[in-house]
């Protein structure tokens, strides 16, 4: 049994590609957002705040990315009655120093079947936040395919 393992690492260059594509999508649909990208260690790798994005959404975007990367699933998975008051999962949002986010808009970044980070988008509707995040991740995946490997 190996004591260590190798994991692909998300680079700042790849995060910038995702952020730029997300910002273009946000402009296209007419909403300014906060965009946070964390790596697989849950540390902030890149952040962008568009001019009119809600200032109170800065931490929300970061926490969406933190949650999606840490649990390796979209934050929309936590927007169910299980996590509402009275549900068995209610209170999860108070864990991890209050950073666990149950709001839709956190999307894992998966390369070669491995979650290497996540993007969190906040300030639009839930649907807009997801659409913007998925656009950025798609642009990143296109770059990876073009450069022939996961070493971004």
C-alpha positions as CSV (number, residue, x, y, z in Angstrom):
1,X,0.0,0.0,0.0
2,X,1.4,3.4,-1.0
3,X,1.8,6.0,1.7
4,X,1.4,8.9,-0.8
5,X,-0.4,9.5,-4.0
6,X,0.0,11.9,-7.0
7,X,-2.8,14.3,-7.8
8,X,-3.2,16.7,-10.7
9,X,-2.8,20.3,-9.5
10,X,-4.9,23.1,-10.8
11,X,-2.7,25.9,-12.0
12,X,-3.3,29.7,-11.8
13,X,-3.2,29.8,-15.6
14,X,-6.0,27.3,-15.9
15,X,-8.0,29.2,-13.2
16,X,-7.6,32.5,-15.1
17,X,-8.9,30.9,-18.3
18,X,-12.0,29.7,-16.4
19,X,-12.5,33.0,-14.7
20,X,-12.2,35.0,-18.0
21,X,-14.7,32.7,-19.8
22,X,-17.1,33.0,-16.8
23,X,-16.8,36.8,-16.8
24,X,-17.6,36.8,-20.6
25,X,-20.7,34.6,-20.0
26,X,-21.8,36.9,-17.1
27,X,-21.5,39.9,-19.4
28,X,-23.4,38.1,-22.1
29,X,-26.3,37.4,-19.8
30,X,-26.2,40.8,-18.1
31,X,-25.2,40.0,-14.5
32,X,-22.0,41.0,-12.6
33,X,-20.8,38.3,-10.3
34,X,-18.0,37.3,-7.9
35,X,-16.0,34.3,-9.1
36,X,-13.8,32.2,-6.8
37,X,-11.7,29.2,-7.7
38,X,-10.1,27.0,-5.2
39,X,-7.7,24.1,-5.7
40,X,-8.0,20.6,-4.3
41,X,-6.6,21.7,-0.9
42,X,-9.6,24.2,-0.6
43,X,-7.3,27.2,-0.8
44,X,-8.3,30.2,-2.9
45,X,-6.4,30.1,-6.2
46,X,-8.1,33.0,-8.1
47,X,-10.8,35.5,-7.4
48,X,-12.5,38.1,-9.6
49,X,-15.2,40.6,-8.6
50,X,-17.0,42.2,-11.5
51,X,-17.8,45.9,-11.1
52,X,-21.4,45.7,-9.9
53,X,-21.3,42.3,-8.2
54,X,-22.8,42.2,-4.7
55,X,-20.2,43.0,-2.1
56,X,-21.9,40.6,0.3
57,X,-21.4,37.8,-2.2
58,X,-17.6,37.8,-2.1
59,X,-17.5,35.4,0.8
60,X,-20.4,33.4,-0.6
61,X,-18.6,32.8,-3.8
62,X,-15.5,31.7,-2.0
63,X,-17.5,29.4,0.4
64,X,-19.4,27.9,-2.6
65,X,-16.1,26.9,-4.1
66,X,-14.7,25.6,-0.8
67,X,-17.8,23.4,-0.3
68,X,-17.9,22.0,-3.8
69,X,-14.2,21.1,-3.7
70,X,-14.3,19.8,-0.2
71,X,-17.3,17.5,-0.7
72,X,-16.5,16.9,-4.4
73,X,-20.2,17.6,-5.4
74,X,-22.1,20.7,-6.6
75,X,-23.5,22.9,-3.8
76,X,-26.9,22.4,-5.4
77,X,-26.8,18.9,-3.8
78,X,-27.4,20.7,-0.5
79,X,-30.4,22.7,-1.7
80,X,-32.9,20.1,-0.7
81,X,-35.4,19.7,2.2
82,X,-32.9,17.5,4.0
83,X,-30.8,20.6,4.7
84,X,-33.7,22.9,5.5
85,X,-34.9,23.5,9.1
86,X,-36.2,20.3,10.5
87,X,-34.2,18.2,8.0
88,X,-31.6,15.7,9.2
89,X,-28.8,17.7,7.5
90,X,-29.9,21.1,8.8
91,X,-27.0,22.7,10.6
92,X,-24.3,21.6,8.1
93,X,-23.9,25.2,7.1
94,X,-22.5,26.0,10.6
95,X,-19.6,23.5,10.1
96,X,-16.1,24.4,8.9
97,X,-16.2,27.7,10.7
98,X,-19.4,28.6,9.0
99,X,-17.9,28.2,5.5
100,X,-20.0,25.2,4.4
101,X,-22.4,26.7,1.8
102,X,-25.7,25.2,0.9
103,X,-26.5,27.8,-1.8
104,X,-26.4,26.7,-5.5
105,X,-23.5,28.0,-7.5
106,X,-20.5,25.9,-6.4
107,X,-19.3,23.5,-9.1
108,X,-16.4,21.0,-8.8
109,X,-13.6,21.0,-11.4
110,X,-13.0,17.4,-12.5
111,X,-9.9,16.4,-14.5
112,X,-9.4,12.8,-15.4
113,X,-12.0,11.7,-12.9
114,X,-10.3,13.6,-10.0
115,X,-11.7,16.7,-8.4
116,X,-8.8,19.2,-8.6
117,X,-10.8,22.2,-7.3
118,X,-14.0,24.1,-7.7
119,X,-15.5,27.3,-8.9
120,X,-18.0,29.3,-6.8
121,X,-20.1,32.0,-8.5
122,X,-22.4,34.4,-6.6
123,X,-24.5,37.5,-7.3
124,X,-26.9,36.1,-10.0
125,X,-29.8,33.7,-9.6
126,X,-28.9,30.1,-8.8
127,X,-29.4,29.2,-12.4
128,X,-27.2,32.1,-13.6
129,X,-24.4,31.2,-11.1
130,X,-24.3,27.6,-12.3
131,X,-24.4,28.5,-16.0
132,X,-21.5,31.0,-15.5
133,X,-19.4,28.5,-13.5
134,X,-20.0,25.7,-16.0
135,X,-19.0,28.0,-18.8
136,X,-15.7,28.7,-17.1
137,X,-15.0,25.0,-16.4
138,X,-15.9,24.1,-20.0
139,X,-13.3,26.6,-21.2
140,X,-10.7,25.2,-18.9
141,X,-11.4,21.6,-20.1
142,X,-11.1,22.8,-23.7
143,X,-7.6,24.2,-22.8
144,X,-6.6,21.0,-21.2
145,X,-7.6,18.9,-24.2
146,X,-5.8,21.3,-26.5
147,X,-2.6,21.1,-24.4
148,X,-2.7,17.3,-24.2
149,X,-2.8,16.6,-20.5
150,X,-3.9,17.5,-17.0
151,X,-0.8,19.3,-16.0
152,X,-2.3,22.8,-15.9
